[in-house]
Amino acid sequence: MSVPKVQDNWRISYMNDHINAIMNAVDDGCDIRGYFAWSTMDLYSWKNGVEKRYGLVAVDFDHHLERRPKASYDWFKTVADSNGDAIKRQAY
């Protein structure tokens, strides 16, 4: 049985907006060398009562630490493979 992919569209939107802002800053002459996702794998956020998970890959802590790429994983791979051309650009 296939497990459905974690749909984390809020994360995709958040990351797109931030990368877009970085790209706008580069267009304005800022020297920015890269962007890094907070974590590739899920990790507990103690600040948020261990409810929020920030990784691009879901880790099932209750079932032998099984790992499944989230929708944001596929999106981030597309962005990286396109050298940022997949970002939905918006001027600020």
N, CA, C and O atoms as a GROMACS GRO file, in nm:
protein
  368
    1MET      N    1   0.085  -0.118   0.000
    1MET     CA    2   0.000   0.000   0.000
    1MET      C    3   0.090   0.124   0.000
    1MET      O    4   0.183   0.134   0.080
    2SER      N    5   0.061   0.215  -0.087
    2SER     CA    6   0.139   0.338  -0.099
    2SER      C    7   0.091   0.443   0.002
    2SER      O    8  -0.029   0.467   0.016
    3VAL      N    9   0.187   0.504   0.070
    3VAL     CA   10   0.155   0.609   0.167
    3VAL      C   11   0.150   0.742   0.091
    3VAL      O   12   0.241   0.771   0.014
    4PRO      N   13   0.045   0.822   0.112
    4PRO     CA   14   0.036   0.949   0.039
    4PRO      C   15   0.150   1.044   0.078
    4PRO      O   16   0.195   1.046   0.192
    5LYS      N   17   0.195   1.122  -0.018
    5LYS     CA   18   0.300   1.219   0.003
    5LYS      C   19   0.250   1.330   0.094
    5LYS      O   20   0.135   1.374   0.083
    6VAL      N   21   0.336   1.375   0.184
    6VAL     CA   22   0.302   1.486   0.272
    6VAL      C   23   0.289   1.612   0.186
    6VAL      O   24   0.383   1.652   0.119
    7GLN      N   25   0.172   1.672   0.190
    7GLN     CA   26   0.147   1.794   0.114
    7GLN      C   27   0.177   1.914   0.204
    7GLN      O   28   0.098   1.948   0.292
    8ASP      N   29   0.290   1.976   0.181
    8ASP     CA   30   0.333   2.091   0.262
    8ASP      C   31   0.343   2.215   0.173
    8ASP      O   32   0.448   2.278   0.161
    9ASN      N   33   0.230   2.248   0.113
    9ASN     CA   34   0.226   2.363   0.022
    9ASN      C   35   0.262   2.494   0.092
    9ASN      O   36   0.314   2.585   0.029
   10TRP      N   37   0.233   2.503   0.221
   10TRP     CA   38   0.270   2.623   0.298
   10TRP      C   39   0.422   2.640   0.297
   10TRP      O   40   0.472   2.752   0.288
   11ARG      N   41   0.496   2.528   0.306
   11ARG     CA   42   0.642   2.535   0.304
   11ARG      C   43   0.693   2.577   0.166
   11ARG      O   44   0.786   2.656   0.154
   12ILE      N   45   0.631   2.524   0.062
   12ILE     CA   46   0.670   2.560  -0.074
   12ILE      C   47   0.649   2.709  -0.095
   12ILE      O   48   0.736   2.776  -0.150
   13SER      N   49   0.535   2.760  -0.053
   13SER     CA   50   0.505   2.903  -0.066
   13SER      C   51   0.606   2.986   0.013
   13SER      O   52   0.658   3.085  -0.038
   14TYR      N   53   0.634   2.946   0.136
   14TYR     CA   54   0.729   3.016   0.223
   14TYR      C   55   0.868   3.021   0.158
   14TYR      O   56   0.930   3.127   0.150
   15MET      N   57   0.914   2.905   0.111
   15MET     CA   58   1.048   2.900   0.051
   15MET      C   59   1.052   2.977  -0.080
   15MET      O   60   1.150   3.045  -0.108
   16ASN      N   61   0.947   2.967  -0.161
   16ASN     CA   62   0.943   3.041  -0.286
   16ASN      C   63   0.953   3.191  -0.259
   16ASN      O   64   1.028   3.261  -0.327
   17ASP      N   65   0.877   3.240  -0.161
   17ASP     CA   66   0.880   3.383  -0.129
   17ASP      C   67   1.018   3.427  -0.084
   17ASP      O   68   1.065   3.534  -0.122
   18HIS      N   69   1.084   3.345  -0.003
   18HIS     CA   70   1.217   3.381   0.046
   18HIS      C   71   1.322   3.377  -0.066
   18HIS      O   72   1.406   3.467  -0.077
   19ILE      N   73   1.316   3.273  -0.148
   19ILE     CA   74   1.413   3.266  -0.258
   19ILE      C   75   1.386   3.377  -0.358
   19ILE      O   76   1.480   3.433  -0.414
   20ASN      N   77   1.260   3.410  -0.380
   20ASN     CA   78   1.226   3.522  -0.468
   20ASN      C   79   1.285   3.652  -0.414
   20ASN      O   80   1.340   3.732  -0.490
   21ALA      N   81   1.274   3.674  -0.282
   21ALA     CA   82   1.332   3.795  -0.222
   21ALA      C   83   1.483   3.798  -0.239
   21ALA      O   84   1.541   3.903  -0.265
   22ILE      N   85   1.546   3.683  -0.224
   22ILE     CA   86   1.691   3.675  -0.244
   22ILE      C   87   1.725   3.709  -0.388
   22ILE      O   88   1.820   3.783  -0.414
   23MET      N   89   1.650   3.655  -0.482
   23MET     CA   90   1.676   3.682  -0.624
   23MET      C   91   1.656   3.831  -0.655
   23MET      O   92   1.731   3.889  -0.734
   24ASN      N   93   1.555   3.893  -0.593
   24ASN     CA   94   1.536   4.037  -0.612
   24ASN      C   95   1.654   4.115  -0.556
   24ASN      O   96   1.697   4.213  -0.616
   25ALA      N   97   1.706   4.072  -0.441
   25ALA     CA   98   1.822   4.137  -0.381
   25ALA      C   99   1.945   4.123  -0.472
   25ALA      O  100   2.021   4.218  -0.488
   26VAL      N  101   1.963   4.006  -0.530
   26VAL     CA  102   2.074   3.986  -0.625
   26VAL      C  103   2.057   4.079  -0.744
   26VAL      O  104   2.154   4.140  -0.790
   27ASP      N  105   1.934   4.089  -0.795
   27ASP     CA  106   1.907   4.181  -0.907
   27ASP      C  107   1.943   4.324  -0.871
   27ASP      O  108   1.981   4.403  -0.958
   28ASP      N  109   1.931   4.359  -0.742
   28ASP     CA  110   1.964   4.494  -0.694
   28ASP      C  111   2.112   4.509  -0.658
   28ASP      O  112   2.154   4.615  -0.612
   29GLY      N  113   2.190   4.403  -0.679
   29GLY     CA  114   2.334   4.413  -0.658
   29GLY      C  115   2.389   4.351  -0.532
   29GLY      O  116   2.508   4.362  -0.506
   30CYS      N  117   2.306   4.285  -0.451
   30CYS     CA  118   2.355   4.221  -0.330
   30CYS      C  119   2.438   4.096  -0.364
   30CYS      O  120   2.406   4.024  -0.458
   31ASP      N  121   2.543   4.074  -0.287
   31ASP     CA  122   2.630   3.959  -0.305
   31ASP      C  123   2.580   3.845  -0.217
   31ASP      O  124   2.616   3.836  -0.100
   32ILE      N  125   2.497   3.758  -0.273
   32ILE     CA  126   2.439   3.646  -0.200
   32ILE      C  127   2.490   3.519  -0.265
   32ILE      O  128   2.484   3.503  -0.387
   33ARG      N  129   2.541   3.429  -0.184
   33ARG     CA  130   2.609   3.309  -0.234
   33ARG      C  131   2.521   3.185  -0.240
   33ARG      O  132   2.557   3.088  -0.307
   34GLY      N  133   2.407   3.185  -0.173
   34GLY     CA  134   2.324   3.065  -0.178
   34GLY      C  135   2.209   3.070  -0.081
   34GLY      O  136   2.192   3.167  -0.006
   35TYR      N  137   2.131   2.966  -0.083
   35TYR     CA  138   2.016   2.950   0.006
   35TYR      C  139   2.017   2.806   0.055
   35TYR      O  140   2.039   2.714  -0.024
   36PHE      N  141   1.994   2.787   0.182
   36PHE     CA  142   1.992   2.654   0.239
   36PHE      C  143   1.859   2.630   0.309
   36PHE      O  144   1.810   2.715   0.383
   37ALA      N  145   1.802   2.513   0.284
   37ALA     CA  146   1.683   2.472   0.358
   37ALA      C  147   1.723   2.447   0.504
   37ALA      O  148   1.836   2.408   0.530
   38TRP      N  149   1.632   2.469   0.597
   38TRP     CA  150   1.662   2.453   0.740
   38TRP      C  151   1.716   2.312   0.767
   38TRP      O  152   1.817   2.297   0.836
   39SER      N  153   1.650   2.212   0.714
   39SER     CA  154   1.693   2.075   0.736
   39SER      C  155   1.636   1.987   0.626
   39SER      O  156   1.522   2.006   0.583
   40THR      N  157   1.716   1.893   0.580
   40THR     CA  158   1.662   1.801   0.479
   40THR      C  159   1.570   1.699   0.543
   40THR      O  160   1.470   1.658   0.483
   41MET      N  161   1.602   1.657   0.664
   41MET     CA  162   1.520   1.559   0.735
   41MET      C  163   1.438   1.627   0.844
   41MET      O  164   1.481   1.727   0.902
   42ASP      N  165   1.320   1.572   0.870
   42ASP     CA  166   1.239   1.623   0.980
   42ASP      C  167   1.318   1.618   1.110
   42ASP      O  168   1.395   1.525   1.135
   43LEU      N  169   1.297   1.719   1.189
   43LEU     CA  170   1.351   1.719   1.324
   43LEU      C  171   1.248   1.784   1.413
   43LEU      O  172   1.167   1.865   1.368
   44TYR      N  173   1.251   1.748   1.538
   44TYR     CA  174   1.155   1.806   1.631
   44TYR      C  175   1.192   1.951   1.660
   44TYR      O  176   1.309   1.986   1.670
   45SER      N  177   1.090   2.034   1.672
   45SER     CA  178   1.111   2.172   1.714
   45SER      C  179   1.065   2.181   1.859
   45SER      O  180   0.945   2.181   1.887
   46TRP      N  181   1.159   2.188   1.949
   46TRP     CA  182   1.126   2.194   2.091
   46TRP      C  183   1.049   2.321   2.124
   46TRP      O  184   0.965   2.321   2.215
   47LYS      N  185   1.077   2.427   2.053
   47LYS     CA  186   1.010   2.554   2.077
   47LYS      C  187   0.859   2.544   2.051
   47LYS      O  188   0.780   2.610   2.117
   48ASN      N  189   0.821   2.461   1.955
   48ASN     CA  190   0.681   2.448   1.915
   48ASN      C  191   0.617   2.320   1.970
   48ASN      O  192   0.524   2.266   1.909
   49GLY      N  193   0.665   2.273   2.082
   49GLY     CA  194   0.604   2.156   2.143
   49GLY      C  195   0.620   2.030   2.062
   49GLY      O  196   0.534   1.942   2.068
   50VAL      N  197   0.726   2.019   1.990
   50VAL     CA  198   0.762   1.906   1.903
   50VAL      C  199   0.652   1.872   1.801
   50VAL      O  200   0.644   1.759   1.754
   51GLU      N  201   0.569   1.969   1.768
   51GLU     CA  202   0.464   1.945   1.670
   51GLU      C  203   0.507   1.982   1.529
   51GLU      O  204   0.475   1.910   1.434
   52LYS      N  205   0.578   2.093   1.513
   52LYS     CA  206   0.621   2.134   1.379
   52LYS      C  207   0.744   2.056   1.339
   52LYS      O  208   0.831   2.025   1.420
   53ARG      N  209   0.749   2.024   1.212
   53ARG     CA  210   0.865   1.955   1.157
   53ARG      C  211   0.909   2.034   1.033
   53ARG      O  212   0.825   2.074   0.952
   54TYR      N  213   1.038   2.055   1.020
   54TYR     CA  214   1.087   2.148   0.920
   54TYR      C  215   1.156   2.085   0.800
   54TYR      O  216   1.195   2.157   0.708
   55GLY      N  217   1.172   1.956   0.796
   55GLY     CA  218   1.249   1.894   0.690
   55GLY      C  219   1.175   1.880   0.559
   55GLY      O  220   1.052   1.892   0.552
   56LEU      N  221   1.251   1.856   0.454
   56LEU     CA  222   1.196   1.828   0.322
   56LEU      C  223   1.161   1.680   0.308
   56LEU      O  224   1.089   1.641   0.216
   57VAL      N  225   1.213   1.600   0.398
   57VAL     CA  226   1.186   1.456   0.401
   57VAL      C  227   1.118   1.423   0.534
   57VAL      O  228   1.172   1.452   0.641
   58ALA      N  229   1.001   1.363   0.526
   58ALA     CA  230   0.928   1.325   0.647
   58ALA      C  231   0.994   1.205   0.713
   58ALA      O  232   1.031   1.109   0.646
   59VAL      N  233   1.010   1.212   0.843
   59VAL     CA  234   1.062   1.100   0.922
   59VAL      C  235   0.950   1.055   1.015
   59VAL      O  236   0.900   1.133   1.096
   60ASP      N  237   0.912   0.930   1.002
   60ASP     CA  238   0.807   0.875   1.086
   60ASP      C  239   0.872   0.820   1.213
   60ASP      O  240   0.924   0.708   1.213
   61PHE      N  241   0.870   0.898   1.318
   61PHE     CA  242   0.935   0.861   1.442
   61PHE      C  243   0.866   0.746   1.514
   61PHE      O  244   0.923   0.687   1.605
   62ASP      N  245   0.743   0.713   1.472
   62ASP     CA  246   0.670   0.605   1.536
   62ASP      C  247   0.682   0.471   1.463
   62ASP      O  248   0.643   0.368   1.517
   63HIS      N  249   0.738   0.473   1.342
   63HIS     CA  250   0.745   0.350   1.261
   63HIS      C  251   0.885   0.333   1.202
   63HIS      O  252   0.907   0.350   1.082
   64HIS      N  253   0.979   0.299   1.288
   64HIS     CA  254   1.115   0.262   1.247
   64HIS      C  255   1.186   0.372   1.168
   64HIS      O  256   1.272   0.342   1.085
   65LEU      N  257   1.152   0.497   1.193
   65LEU     CA  258   1.217   0.612   1.128
   65LEU      C  259   1.209   0.607   0.976
   65LEU      O  260   1.302   0.649   0.907
   66GLU      N  261   1.098   0.557   0.925
   66GLU     CA  262   1.078   0.554   0.780
   66GLU      C  263   1.084   0.696   0.726
   66GLU      O  264   1.036   0.789   0.789
   67ARG      N  265   1.143   0.711   0.608
   67ARG     CA  266   1.160   0.842   0.546
   67ARG      C  267   1.084   0.848   0.413
   67ARG      O  268   1.088   0.755   0.332
   68ARG      N  269   1.014   0.960   0.395
   68ARG     CA  270   0.938   0.983   0.271
   68ARG      C  271   0.957   1.127   0.227
   68ARG      O  272   0.933   1.219   0.305
   69PRO      N  273   1.000   1.149   0.104
   69PRO     CA  274   1.010   1.287   0.055
   69PRO      C  275   0.874   1.355   0.055
   69PRO      O  276   0.773   1.295   0.017
   70LYS      N  277   0.871   1.480   0.100
   70LYS     CA  278   0.748   1.560   0.099
   70LYS      C  279   0.735   1.628  -0.037
   70LYS      O  280   0.827   1.623  -0.119
   71ALA      N  281   0.621   1.692  -0.060
   71ALA     CA  282   0.602   1.768  -0.185
   71ALA      C  283   0.708   1.876  -0.198
   71ALA      O  284   0.754   1.904  -0.308
   72SER      N  285   0.749   1.937  -0.086
   72SER     CA  286   0.851   2.042  -0.090
   72SER      C  287   0.987   1.988  -0.134
   72SER      O  288   1.066   2.062  -0.192
   73TYR      N  289   1.014   1.861  -0.110
   73TYR     CA  290   1.137   1.798  -0.156
   73TYR      C  291   1.142   1.800  -0.309
   73TYR      O  292   1.242   1.842  -0.368
   74ASP      N  293   1.033   1.755  -0.371
   74ASP     CA  294   1.027   1.754  -0.517
   74ASP      C  295   1.035   1.896  -0.574
   74ASP      O  296   1.102   1.920  -0.674
   75TRP      N  297   0.967   1.989  -0.508
   75TRP     CA  298   0.969   2.129  -0.552
   75TRP      C  299   1.110   2.186  -0.543
   75TRP      O  300   1.158   2.249  -0.637
   76PHE      N  301   1.178   2.164  -0.429
   76PHE     CA  302   1.313   2.218  -0.409
   76PHE      C  303   1.410   2.157  -0.508
   76PHE      O  304   1.501   2.226  -0.555
   77LYS      N  305   1.394   2.029  -0.540
   77LYS     CA  306   1.479   1.964  -0.641
   77LYS      C  307   1.459   2.031  -0.777
   77LYS      O  308   1.555   2.056  -0.849
   78THR      N  309   1.335   2.059  -0.811
   78THR     CA  310   1.306   2.127  -0.938
   78THR      C  311   1.370   2.265  -0.941
   78THR      O  312   1.427   2.305  -1.043
   79VAL      N  313   1.361   2.339  -0.831
   79VAL     CA  314   1.423   2.472  -0.822
   79VAL      C  315   1.574   2.461  -0.839
   79VAL      O  316   1.634   2.538  -0.914
   80ALA      N  317   1.635   2.366  -0.768
   80ALA     CA  318   1.780   2.350  -0.777
   80ALA      C  319   1.823   2.308  -0.917
   80ALA      O  320   1.919   2.362  -0.971
   81ASP      N  321   1.751   2.212  -0.976
   81ASP     CA  322   1.786   2.165  -1.111
   81ASP      C  323   1.771   2.275  -1.216
   81ASP      O  324   1.841   2.274  -1.317
   82SER      N  325   1.680   2.371  -1.192
   82SER     CA  326   1.657   2.479  -1.288
   82SER      C  327   1.743   2.602  -1.258
   82SER      O  328   1.730   2.704  -1.325
   83ASN      N  329   1.830   2.591  -1.156
   83ASN     CA  330   1.912   2.706  -1.113
   83ASN      C  331   1.825   2.826  -1.077
   83ASN      O  332   1.863   2.941  -1.101
   84GLY      N  333   1.710   2.799  -1.020
   84GLY     CA  334   1.621   2.904  -0.974
   84GLY      C  335   1.517   2.949  -1.074
   84GLY      O  336   1.430   3.030  -1.041
   85ASP      N  337   1.524   2.900  -1.195
   85ASP     CA  338   1.425   2.943  -1.296
   85ASP      C  339   1.283   2.898  -1.262
   85ASP      O  340   1.187   2.954  -1.315
   86ALA      N  341   1.268   2.798  -1.176
   86ALA     CA  342   1.135   2.749  -1.139
   86ALA      C  343   1.069   2.836  -1.033
   86ALA      O  344   0.952   2.814  -0.999
   87ILE      N  345   1.140   2.934  -0.979
   87ILE     CA  346   1.082   3.021  -0.878
   87ILE      C  347   0.977   3.111  -0.943
   87ILE      O  348   1.000   3.169  -1.049
   88LYS      N  349   0.863   3.123  -0.877
   88LYS     CA  350   0.760   3.217  -0.923
   88LYS      C  351   0.804   3.355  -0.878
   88LYS      O  352   0.797   3.388  -0.760
   89ARG      N  353   0.848   3.436  -0.974
   89ARG     CA  354   0.906   3.566  -0.942
   89ARG      C  355   0.798   3.670  -0.923
   89ARG      O  356   0.694   3.669  -0.989
   90GLN      N  357   0.827   3.760  -0.830
   90GLN     CA  358   0.740   3.874  -0.802
   90GLN      C  359   0.829   3.988  -0.755
   90GLN      O  360   0.911   3.970  -0.665
   91ALA      N  361   0.813   4.104  -0.816
   91ALA     CA  362   0.892   4.221  -0.774
   91ALA      C  363   0.832   4.277  -0.646
   91ALA      O  364   0.710   4.271  -0.626
   92TYR      N  365   0.918   4.331  -0.559
   92TYR     CA  366   0.871   4.393  -0.434
   92TYR      C  367   0.889   4.542  -0.441
   92TYR      O  368   0.856   4.612  -0.345
   0.00000   0.00000   0.00000
